[in-house]
Amino acid sequence: GEGALLASAGSVIGVGNDIGGSIRMPSFFNGVFGHKPSRGIVPNRGHFPPTEQVLQQFIGTGPMCRYATDLKAMLKVMAGPNINLLQLDKKVSINNLKIFYMEDDGEGNFTLPIAPGVKEAVEKVISHFRKVCDVPPQRVQIKGLRHGFKVWAHAVSAKVANVATVESRVFGDDCNVNIWKEFFFSIFGWSDYSFPVVATVLVEKYLAPRDKTVAEPFIRIQRQLEKDFQNLLQDDCIFIMPTMPEPAAYHYANLLRAQNCGYVAVFNVLGLPATNCPVGLDDNGLPVGVQVIGGLRNDHLNLAVAREIEREFGGWVCPGPIVG
């Protein structure tokens, strides 16, 4: 709702909460800017529903804005005393940046192929930085990203993290709810529970890892990804890739394409700052954009690149005439 409200000019700034892409995905689908800060910058006090401490490390509360220039001011307010951990007022010379990029997630398992409009958005952005940066953007291949969704799913799994399950939170520990019956009813709107909630319970109950042994291969991939990005993203480096492989789909359609969330969710696990930047519309008039990733606590680089992308490509596109 926040992304749609911003895109429709109902508001100019907003706040998002991101444990697996919930700032960047709606920002991408609606053509606005959304920034998930570096891990530990914005306090999660007062977050509802309450989340166990072990999962707090994956949650990023951050700004969503129509205009890239507002991200910095909002982040300063939201970070509070932790703002001293960042360098938001440090001047960034775009021409001195080193840009690395991928055009997809490395053909991850079950993720959809990159839509033409999304691929074109990445190409436009890289072409621009090829003109303005002293060092030409370099294409890289980070193999672990193709497992992004599974890395995230195993990291936040209740059974691995040893926290309360979604089922116990929703139905109660002693409730004998027939989950398959509720799943069928929720499809037609007959259940007291929404379809996304029931589907999440099913995934957690039957598809999530049952113990750390099953998760161990993906924990190793996570550790390798941490090393890869630590080596890649020095103080003057940025990584660019699609935010999602395709533009906005019909309501609930993305529930059947959960693997696509790996594009964004993996950076929650890594704790890196990640920013969605709109790059116009595709041939169907739907917003497209790119995801900008910086090194830990190098949020100022993300925001500088977001402003540059907005300057070059126009940023938010008004969906229609504004009456008033």
C-alpha positions as CSV (number, residue, x, y, z in Angstrom):
1,G,0.0,0.0,0.0
2,E,2.8,2.4,0.8
3,G,4.3,2.1,-2.7
4,A,1.0,2.7,-4.4
5,L,0.2,5.7,-2.1
6,L,3.5,7.3,-3.0
7,A,3.3,6.6,-6.7
8,S,-0.2,8.0,-6.9
9,A,0.9,11.2,-5.3
10,G,-1.1,10.5,-2.2
11,S,2.0,11.1,-0.1
12,V,5.6,12.2,-0.7
13,I,7.5,10.2,1.8
14,G,6.8,6.9,3.6
15,V,8.3,4.2,5.9
16,G,8.8,0.6,5.0
17,N,9.8,-2.5,6.9
18,D,11.9,-5.0,5.0
19,I,12.7,-8.6,6.2
20,G,12.8,-10.1,2.7
21,G,12.3,-7.2,0.2
22,S,9.2,-5.4,1.6
23,I,10.7,-2.0,0.9
24,R,12.3,-2.6,-2.4
25,M,9.6,-4.8,-4.1
26,P,6.7,-2.4,-3.7
27,S,9.0,0.5,-4.6
28,F,10.0,-1.3,-7.7
29,F,6.5,-2.3,-8.7
30,N,5.2,1.2,-8.2
31,G,8.2,3.2,-9.6
32,V,9.4,5.0,-6.5
33,F,12.6,5.0,-4.4
34,G,13.1,2.7,-1.5
35,H,16.1,2.2,0.7
36,K,16.9,-0.7,3.1
37,P,19.6,0.6,5.3
38,S,22.7,-1.2,6.4
39,R,22.2,-3.7,9.2
40,G,21.8,-2.2,12.7
41,I,21.3,1.5,11.6
42,V,17.6,2.1,12.1
43,P,16.2,0.8,15.4
44,N,13.4,-1.7,15.2
45,R,11.9,-0.7,18.5
46,G,8.1,-0.7,18.4
47,H,8.0,-3.0,15.3
48,F,4.7,-4.9,15.1
49,P,4.3,-7.8,15.2
50,P,7.1,-8.3,17.7
51,T,10.1,-10.2,16.3
52,E,12.6,-12.4,18.2
53,Q,16.0,-10.9,18.6
54,V,17.6,-13.5,16.4
55,L,15.5,-12.3,13.4
56,Q,16.0,-8.6,14.1
57,Q,19.3,-8.7,12.2
58,F,17.4,-9.4,9.0
59,I,14.9,-6.6,9.4
60,G,15.6,-3.2,7.8
61,T,13.3,-0.2,8.5
62,G,13.8,2.5,6.0
63,P,12.5,5.3,3.8
64,M,10.3,5.1,0.7
65,C,10.1,8.3,-1.4
66,R,9.0,9.6,-4.7
67,Y,12.2,11.6,-4.9
68,A,15.7,10.3,-4.3
69,T,16.8,13.6,-2.7
70,D,14.4,12.8,0.2
71,L,16.0,9.5,1.2
72,K,18.9,11.1,2.9
73,A,16.8,13.5,5.1
74,M,14.5,10.6,6.1
75,L,17.3,8.2,6.9
76,K,18.9,10.8,9.1
77,V,15.8,11.1,11.2
78,M,15.0,7.4,11.3
79,A,18.6,6.4,12.3
80,G,18.6,8.6,15.4
81,P,21.9,8.4,17.3
82,N,23.1,5.6,14.9
83,I,23.4,8.2,12.2
84,N,27.0,8.6,13.4
85,L,27.8,5.2,12.1
86,L,27.2,6.4,8.5
87,Q,28.8,9.1,6.4
88,L,25.6,10.6,4.8
89,D,27.1,14.0,4.4
90,K,30.3,12.8,2.7
91,K,30.6,14.1,-0.8
92,V,30.6,11.4,-3.5
93,S,32.2,11.9,-6.8
94,I,30.2,9.7,-9.2
95,N,33.1,9.6,-11.7
96,N,35.4,8.0,-9.1
97,L,33.0,5.1,-8.4
98,K,33.7,1.6,-9.5
99,I,30.5,-0.1,-10.7
100,F,30.0,-3.8,-10.8
101,Y,26.8,-5.4,-12.1
102,M,24.9,-8.5,-13.1
103,E,21.9,-8.6,-15.5
104,D,20.1,-11.3,-13.5
105,D,20.7,-13.5,-10.4
106,G,22.8,-16.0,-12.4
107,E,19.8,-18.0,-13.6
108,G,18.6,-19.0,-10.1
109,N,16.5,-22.1,-9.7
110,F,12.8,-21.5,-10.5
111,T,13.3,-17.7,-10.8
112,L,11.7,-16.2,-13.9
113,P,13.8,-15.0,-16.9
114,I,14.5,-11.3,-16.9
115,A,11.7,-9.4,-18.6
116,P,12.9,-7.3,-21.6
117,G,12.0,-4.0,-19.9
118,V,13.9,-4.9,-16.8
119,K,17.0,-5.9,-18.7
120,E,16.8,-2.7,-20.7
121,A,16.6,-0.7,-17.5
122,V,19.9,-2.3,-16.3
123,E,21.5,-1.8,-19.7
124,K,20.5,1.9,-19.7
125,V,21.9,2.5,-16.2
126,I,25.2,0.7,-16.9
127,S,25.5,2.5,-20.3
128,H,25.2,5.9,-18.4
129,F,27.8,5.0,-15.8
130,R,30.1,3.8,-18.6
131,K,30.0,7.4,-19.9
132,V,30.5,9.2,-16.6
133,C,32.8,6.9,-14.5
134,D,36.6,6.9,-15.0
135,V,36.6,3.1,-14.7
136,P,34.1,1.4,-17.0
137,P,31.5,-0.7,-15.2
138,Q,32.6,-4.3,-14.8
139,R,30.2,-7.3,-15.3
140,V,30.7,-9.9,-12.6
141,Q,29.3,-13.4,-11.8
142,I,28.6,-14.0,-8.2
143,K,27.5,-17.7,-8.2
144,G,25.9,-17.8,-4.8
145,L,23.2,-15.3,-5.8
146,R,21.3,-17.9,-7.8
147,H,20.5,-19.5,-4.5
148,G,19.4,-16.2,-3.0
149,F,15.9,-17.3,-2.0
150,K,17.0,-20.5,-0.4
151,V,19.8,-18.8,1.5
152,W,17.2,-16.3,2.9
153,A,14.5,-19.0,3.6
154,H,16.9,-21.1,5.5
155,A,18.3,-18.2,7.5
156,V,14.9,-17.0,8.7
157,S,13.4,-20.4,9.1
158,A,11.8,-20.8,12.5
159,K,13.2,-24.3,12.9
160,V,16.7,-23.1,12.1
161,A,16.5,-19.9,14.1
162,N,14.7,-21.7,17.0
163,V,11.9,-19.1,17.2
164,A,8.1,-19.4,17.2
165,T,6.5,-20.6,14.0
166,V,4.0,-18.6,11.9
167,E,1.5,-21.3,12.6
168,S,1.8,-20.9,16.4
169,R,1.6,-17.1,16.1
170,V,-1.5,-17.2,13.9
171,F,-3.5,-20.2,15.2
172,G,-2.1,-20.5,18.7
173,D,0.0,-23.4,20.1
174,D,-3.0,-25.6,21.0
175,C,-5.3,-24.8,18.1
176,N,-6.3,-27.8,15.9
177,V,-6.9,-25.8,12.7
178,N,-7.1,-27.9,9.5
179,I,-4.6,-26.0,7.5
180,W,-5.4,-27.6,4.2
181,K,-9.1,-26.8,4.7
182,E,-8.2,-23.2,5.5
183,F,-6.0,-23.1,2.4
184,F,-8.8,-24.2,0.2
185,F,-11.3,-21.8,1.8
186,S,-8.8,-18.9,1.6
187,I,-8.6,-19.2,-2.2
188,F,-12.3,-18.3,-2.4
189,G,-12.3,-15.9,0.4
190,W,-14.2,-18.2,2.7
191,S,-11.5,-18.4,5.4
192,D,-11.1,-16.2,8.4
193,Y,-7.4,-16.0,7.5
194,S,-5.9,-14.4,4.4
195,F,-4.5,-16.5,1.6
196,P,-0.9,-15.2,2.1
197,V,-0.9,-16.1,5.8
198,V,-2.2,-19.6,5.2
199,A,0.2,-20.1,2.3
200,T,3.1,-19.0,4.5
201,V,2.1,-21.5,7.2
202,L,2.1,-24.3,4.6
203,V,5.5,-23.4,3.2
204,E,7.0,-23.2,6.7
205,K,5.4,-26.4,7.8
206,Y,6.2,-28.6,4.8
207,L,8.9,-26.9,2.8
208,A,11.1,-25.2,5.3
209,P,14.2,-27.1,6.7
210,R,13.4,-29.2,9.7
211,D,16.8,-28.8,11.3
212,K,20.2,-27.1,10.9
213,T,21.6,-30.1,9.1
214,V,19.4,-29.5,6.1
215,A,20.2,-25.8,6.1
216,E,24.0,-26.2,6.4
217,P,24.8,-26.1,2.6
218,F,23.0,-22.8,2.3
219,I,24.7,-21.5,5.4
220,R,28.0,-22.2,3.6
221,I,26.7,-20.3,0.5
222,Q,25.7,-17.4,2.8
223,R,29.2,-17.2,4.3
224,Q,30.8,-17.3,0.8
225,L,28.5,-14.5,-0.4
226,E,29.5,-12.5,2.6
227,K,33.1,-12.9,1.6
228,D,32.4,-12.2,-2.1
229,F,30.7,-8.9,-1.4
230,Q,33.2,-7.9,1.3
231,N,35.9,-8.3,-1.3
232,L,33.9,-6.7,-4.1
233,L,32.4,-3.6,-2.3
234,Q,35.2,-1.5,-1.1
235,D,34.7,2.2,-0.1
236,D,34.2,3.4,-3.6
237,C,32.3,0.5,-5.1
238,I,28.7,-0.2,-6.0
239,F,26.9,-3.3,-7.2
240,I,23.9,-3.0,-9.5
241,M,21.4,-5.7,-10.5
242,P,17.6,-5.9,-11.1
243,T,15.4,-5.4,-8.1
244,M,13.0,-8.1,-9.5
245,P,13.1,-10.1,-12.7
246,E,9.7,-8.8,-13.9
247,P,7.4,-5.7,-13.4
248,A,4.3,-5.7,-11.3
249,A,2.1,-8.8,-11.7
250,Y,-1.6,-9.2,-10.9
251,H,-2.7,-9.4,-7.3
252,Y,-1.5,-12.5,-5.5
253,A,0.4,-13.7,-8.6
254,N,3.7,-13.2,-6.9
255,L,2.8,-15.8,-4.2
256,L,3.3,-18.4,-6.9
257,R,6.6,-16.8,-7.8
258,A,8.2,-16.7,-4.4
259,Q,11.6,-17.6,-5.7
260,N,11.8,-14.2,-7.4
261,C,12.1,-12.7,-4.0
262,G,15.6,-14.1,-3.8
263,Y,16.8,-11.0,-5.8
264,V,16.1,-8.8,-2.8
265,A,15.8,-11.1,0.2
266,V,19.4,-12.3,0.0
267,F,20.6,-8.8,0.9
268,N,18.6,-8.9,4.1
269,V,20.7,-11.9,5.1
270,L,23.9,-10.1,4.1
271,G,22.9,-6.9,5.9
272,L,24.0,-4.7,3.1
273,P,22.3,-1.4,2.1
274,A,20.1,-1.9,-0.9
275,T,18.1,0.7,-2.8
276,N,15.5,0.5,-5.5
277,C,15.8,3.1,-8.2
278,P,13.1,3.6,-10.8
279,V,14.2,3.8,-14.5
280,G,11.1,4.8,-16.3
281,L,8.4,2.5,-17.7
282,D,8.4,-0.6,-19.9
283,D,6.5,-1.0,-23.2
284,N,3.3,-1.9,-21.2
285,G,3.6,1.3,-19.1
286,L,4.7,-0.5,-16.0
287,P,7.6,0.8,-13.8
288,V,11.0,-0.8,-14.0
289,G,14.2,-0.2,-12.2
290,V,17.4,-1.4,-10.7
291,Q,18.7,-2.4,-7.3
292,V,21.8,-0.6,-6.0
293,I,23.9,-2.4,-3.4
294,G,26.7,-0.8,-1.3
295,G,29.2,-2.1,1.2
296,L,28.2,-2.3,4.8
297,R,27.5,1.2,6.2
298,N,28.3,2.8,2.8
299,D,24.7,3.9,2.5
300,H,25.9,7.3,1.3
301,L,27.1,5.7,-1.9
302,N,23.7,4.1,-2.5
303,L,21.9,7.4,-2.1
304,A,24.4,9.3,-4.3
305,V,23.9,6.7,-7.1
306,A,20.1,6.9,-6.6
307,R,20.2,10.7,-7.1
308,E,22.4,10.3,-10.2
309,I,20.0,7.7,-11.7
310,E,17.0,10.1,-10.9
311,R,18.8,13.0,-12.5
312,E,19.6,11.0,-15.7
313,F,16.4,9.0,-16.1
314,G,13.7,11.2,-14.4
315,G,12.8,9.0,-11.5
316,W,9.2,8.7,-10.5
317,V,6.7,8.9,-13.5
318,C,3.4,10.4,-12.6
319,P,0.7,7.8,-13.5
320,G,-1.8,10.4,-14.7
321,P,-2.9,14.1,-14.5
322,I,-3.0,15.5,-11.0
323,V,-6.3,17.4,-10.5
324,G,-6.3,20.3,-8.1
